Amino acid sequence: MAENTIVIKKILPPEIADTIADFCESMVLIHTRNILSIAVYGSAVSQNYIHKRSNINIICIFKEIGFDTLSKSLKIIKHGRKKHIAAPLFVTLDYIKSSLDTFPIEFLEIISNHRTVYGKEILNTLQVPLENLRLQCEQHIKGFLVRLRQTYLENGTNKRLLVAIMRETFSNIFPIFRSLLRLSGEEIPPSHEDMVIKITSVFQFDGQVFLDIHRDRKGTDKILWKEINLIYKEYLHQLEALAEKIDRMKIEGHI
C-alpha cells in the first residue's frame, strides 16, 4: 500500500491525503483479495470542498459483499466518521453494471468526479445510459417539493426546522443541476455558484434564492433568516418553476 499512499498524496488535497491513505490502508488490510478498487468522489476532489465541513465520500468496489464484509468494516468506518469520512458506498462490480440505468444521477456523479486511490481504475470504464436521467431529475425535484410543503404544514412556526430542510434539500440539488446541464448539452461549471448561474440561465428561472442559500452556507454572505416565510415561499416557487421546465423537456423532446 506504500506505493498507493504516494499516489494518494499526489492526487488529493494535502489536508485530507493522509486521512484517506490511513483509511484505505485499514480497509485493504482487513479485506485483502476481496477489494478491487477504492475511489474518492464528490466535493473532496473538487474546488467546492470545505476542509473540516464537507464530508469525504468514498466508494469501495468488492468482488463480493457478505454480511462479514460489513461487520468487519464497522470499527474503521466509525473511526473515519470522526475525520469527516462518510460511511463509504460498498458495491460489487456486478451491482454497478446492473444499476447504471436505475441510478443514473448517482453513478454519473461518481464516475465524472472521482479519483481512484487503490486498485483497478474501474469507474472510468463504465457508461451510464441517459434514458432515465430526465425522469430521475424530475422525481428528485418533485420529491423536494413534497417534503418542503409537508415540513411547512407540520412545523410552519419552527424557524429552525424550516431552515434545516431548506439547507438539506439545497445541499442535494447540485447533482440534479449537473445532470440537467448534461441533458441540455451544456458545459458544467466547476464551482457551485457558477453552476447556479448557468442552470438558471439555461432553464430560465430566477436563481437568486439559490445563490443566497449557497453564499450563506459557504459563509461569504448571510441570509436574514428572520424573513423565513418569504425565503421559504421563494425557494418553493423557484423549485416549482424548475420542475415545470424539467417536465416540459419530455414534451419538447430535448433528450
N, C-alpha and C positions, 0 to 999 in steps of 0.2 A: 504493500500500500504506500510505501515511501515515495515511489515514482508518482503515484496519483496525487499525493499531498503537494508535491512540487507543482503539478499541473493546476490543482485547485487554486493555489496561491497566485498563479498567473492569470486565471480566467475569471476570478471572483473578486469583488471589492475587498480590500485588505482588512476592513473592520469585521468581516464575517468569515473570511477564509479559514482561519484556524478553528473556529467553532464548527464549521461544516466538515473540515478534514477530520476532526475528532469524532464527529457523529458518524461519518462514513466508515471510518476505521472500526468503530464499535459494531456497526451493522454487518460489515463484511466478516468480522471475526466470528460472530455467532451464526451467520447464515452460510458461510463458506461457499460451497459449489452451487447452492440453490439460487443465489442472487446473480442476475445477469447484468443489471445496469442500475446506476443511481444518477438522477439528474436534479438540478436545482432549477426552478422555474418561477415565473411571476416577477413581482417588484424587486426581489433581491438581485435579479440580473438585468435590471432596467434603471433608468435615471430617476424613477419615481420612488426608489427605496429610501425610507427614512430610518436611519440607524436607531435601534432600541425602541422603535414604534411599529415598524412594519413587520409582519410575520415572514419567516423564511419558509418557502414551500418546496417540498422535496417529493419526487416520485421514485419509488423503488420497484423495479421490474424483476419478478421471480420466475423460475421455471414452473413452480407450483406453490400454492398457498394453502397450507393446512392450519388447523387451529393452533398448533405448536409454533408456527411461523409468527402468529400474532402474539401469543403469550410470551415467547422468548424475547420479544422486542419491547415489552412494556417498560422495563427499567430504563432502557436507553431513551425511549420516547419521553418518559417523564422528566428525565434529566435535560433533554433537548428543549422541552417546552419552557424551562426556566431561562433559556437563552433565545427565546422567540422563534424556535423551530416548531412550526405547527406539526401536529401528528401527520406523518407522511402518508401519501397515497400508495397503498400496496396493490399491485396488479400483476397479472401474468400477461405474457405476450398474446396468448390466445384471447384473453378477455379484451385487451385493447383492440385487436383486429375485429372482433365481433361487436364492438361497441362504438366504433367511429361514427356510424350513422345515427346512433342513439343519443350520443352526447357530443355533437359537432362543435358547439361553442367551447366546451371544456377542453377537448383534445386539441382544437386549433390553438387555444391559448397556451397550452403546454408545448406543443410542437413548435410554434412560431417564436417562443421566447423562453429558451432553456439553455442550460449548459450541462453537458454530461460530465460528471466528475468521477465516475467509476464505471469500468466495464465497457460493453459494446455501445456504439452510437446507434441506438435502435430508433429513437423518435424521428430522426431526420429521414428515415426510410419509409415513413407512413404517409398516406394521402387520405385526407378527410373528404368524403363526398358532401357536396353542398346542398343536396336536395332538401334536407330537413332544417337547414340553418335558419332560414327566414321564420319558419314556424316556431322554432325554439326561442328565437329573439322575441317574437310576439307573445309567447307563453310567459316568458320571464317578466316582460314589462307589464302585462296584464295581471300577472301574479303580484307584482309590487303594488299595483293599484288596489287590488282587493285587500291586501294586508294593511295598506295605509288607511283605507276607508274604515276597515274593521277596528283598527287600533284607535282611530279618532272617535268612533262610536262608543268604544268601551272605555277610553281613557282621555277624552277630549279636554278635560280640565287639568291633566297631568303634564305639565310642560316637559319634565324630564323624560318621560316615556315617548312623547311626540318627537323630541329632538333625537332620541336614541334610534327610533325606527327610521327617521329620515337619513341619519348617518349610516345606518346599517344597509338600507337599500341603495344609497348612493355609493357606498364602497364596493357594491357588487354590480354596478352598472357599466363599468368600463369594458369588461369582456363583451357585453352586448354592443356597445358603441363600436368596438373594433370589428366585430362580426358584421355589423350593418355597413361599415365602410368597405369591408371586403366584398360584400354582396353588391355594393354600388360601384366597384372597380376603382375605389379611391385609395390613395396612399394613406397609411396610418401614422399620424404624428407620434413621436416618442413620448412627449410629455402629456400628462392628463389635462392640463389647462388648454394646450393647443388642440387636443382631441375634442374637448367640449366645443371649442370654437368651430372646428371643422364639421362636427356632426350637426350642429345647429345650422350651419351654412348649407350643407348638403340637403338636409331634410326640412329646412325652412321652418324652424320654430324658435322661440325665444329661450336662449340658454342661460340668461343672467343668473337665475336662481341656482343653477348647477355650478356656475363659476363662484358664486358667493359661498356655497357649501364647501366647495373644494378649497378655496382660499382660507376659510375658517378652519378646516381640518388640517391644512398644511401649516397654519399659524402665521400666514402672511397678511391676513386681514381678519376682522371679527364681524360676525353676524349679530345683529341686535335681536337675540332670541326672545326678548320680551314681546316682540311682534310675531310670536309663533303662529298665530292664526293666519296672518297674511302670508307668511313664508310657506306654511303648510298648504294653504289654498293654491298658491302659485306653483309649488312643486307638483301637486296633483294635476293642476291644469296643464302643465307642460308635459308631464308623462302621458296624459290623455292625448295630447296633440301628437306626440311621438307614436303612440300605439295606433292611432288612425293612419299615420304615414306608413307604418310597417304593414298594416292590413292592406293598404292600397297597393303595395308593391306587387302582391299576387295578382291584382286586377290589371295593373299596367304591364305585367309580365317582365319585370326587371331581372328575374333570375333565368 
